[in-house]
């Protein structure tokens, strides 16, 4: 199947920019991964060539970005380059056209398909995430505009409507028991967000905005294995606790031990960030409000819409509500997101 990149053929041109004219004679293989939520297309490019008579290999990832996701290129050139080079793929080149941006990144070779069974790896990610948050808060890195608060408001209202529909649908009525908690959070959203973004010492600063096991790889760098954060297209200004909560709440879906050691892992993040007071009641409340923000930013809505699809029979619908997704998936059952909303409602006194 011919991909969009192949039809326009900017790949070899980009390779020449990165590695020189030897790429003109290279054997170039391309493997498309689709676009995911942000990019319209993602391609793994492998170039095989000879240098000084010896065979060489170059692997890069090229992402075609259109519309709002095109802001990821500016995020790599600004925020990532200045504040997150240790925890992100290396930016190799950017090419702008009239209707899209082609982003070329270092291809990351992971050391294991699922490194998170060892919780030290998950803790190390939190430590590096905290260091990024600290540096980004002190730097003057530019982030392309995004009215996240307005979008969050629309998604929160749509989530409320979707959960309310569950009351009359077979196999889903149990989910609607959490309507009061969701309603309180939605109605108090503006106040709670202001409270979250003013929480000391975190405040409002650049964050990744989409931290979950599907967006993190552990690779071999330097003297050991290091976590690398992918897909920076949703980076924005927000509370660092939104990143920390997103990571911890998504990890516990597949690793029960992460749930049992939740406070220990969160304390590691707080210590690395420099929150000298540790896990105080105020920080804990802000943490759960951050988690509720993540739930209402489209994640819970997506799963509520999925379980309400007419094609799902009652048995499959029940499984979609309660069963954990495949390991490493971005998905989480709606009950997990609703649990976060219950905790947020109780913690904030909404």
Residue, then its C-alpha position, 0 to 999 in steps of 0.5 A: x500500500x502506498x502511503x501519503x509520505x511515499x506519494x509526496x516522497x519527502x522522505x529521501x529529501x529529509x534523509x539527505x538533510x539529516x545524513x548527507x547525499x549518501x542517502x540518495x543511494x540508500x535502500x529505504x524501507x517504510x513502515x506505517x503506524x497510522x496517525x494515532x490521536x494527534x498525527x495524521x500519519x507516523x512512519x518508521x523509516x529504515x535506511x540501509x547504506x554503505x559508508x567507507x565500504x561498511x554497511x550502515x543503518x539509520x532509523x528515524x520516525x517521521x510524523x506528518x502533522x496537520x491542523x492543531x497537532x502541527x503545534x508539536x513541531x514548535x513544541x519540539x523546537x522550543x520546550x523539548x529542545x530547552x527543557x526535555x532533551x533527556x526524556x524525549x526523542x531527539x529532534x532531527x529535522x522539521x519541514x513545513x509545507x502549506x498544509x502540514x508539517x513533517x517532523x523527523x525524530x530519533x527512532x527509540x529502540x526499547x529494551x523491553x516491551x513492558x518494563x513497568x512490572x519493575x516499579x523502579x522503572x516507573x519511579x524513575x520516570x516520575x523523578x525525571x518528569x519532576x526534573x522536567x517540570x522544575x526546569x520548564x517552570x523556570x525557563x522561558x520556553x514558548x508553547x503554542x497557544x491552546x485554549x485547553x480550559x475551554x475545550x475541557x469545559x465542553x468535554x466535561x459537559x459531554x461526559x456528563x451527558x454520556x454518563x446520564x444516558x447510562x441510567x437507561x441502558x442494560x448493563x450500564x446503569x451501575x456506572x450512573x451511580x457516580x453521576x452525583x460525583x461527576x455532576x459536582x466536579x463539572x459544576x465546580x470545574x472552574x473553581x477547582x481548576x483555579x485552585x489546582x493551578x494555584x497550588x504551591x509549589x506546583x503552580x501553572x507551568x509546561x507539562x507533557x499532558x498525555x503521560x501513560x504507558x503507551x507514550x513511554x519507552x525505556x531505552x538504552x542510553x549512556x550507561x543504562x536504561x532510561x525512560x523516554x516520553x513520546x508524543x508531545x503534541x498535547x503539551x501545554x500549560x497546566x499543573x505538574x500534578x496532571x502529569x503525575x496523576x495521569x502516569x500513576x492512575x494509568x499504570x495501576x490499571x495493569x500493575x496492581x502493585x503500583x496501586x498498592x505502592x501509590x503513595x510511595x511512588x507519588x512521594x518520590x515525585x514530590x521529593x524530586x520536584x522539591x515539594x518539601x512538605x511532602x504528601x500533605x492533605x492539600x497536595x493530596x486534594x490537588x492531586x485528585x482534582x488533577x486526576x479528575x481533570x484528566x478523566x474529563x479531558x476526553x478519556x472517560x467520554x471516549x469509553x462511555x461512548x464505546x460501551x454505548x455502541x449499539x453493536x455491543x451485546x449485553x455480555x460484551x458491554x459488561x466486559x468493556x465496562x469491567x475488564x482491563x484492556x490489553x497491557x500497554x493500551x491507552x485505554x482504561x475501563x470507565x470504572x477506573x476513571x469514575x473511581x478517580x472522580x469519586x476521590x476528587x469529589x470527596x477530596x475537594x469537598x465539591 
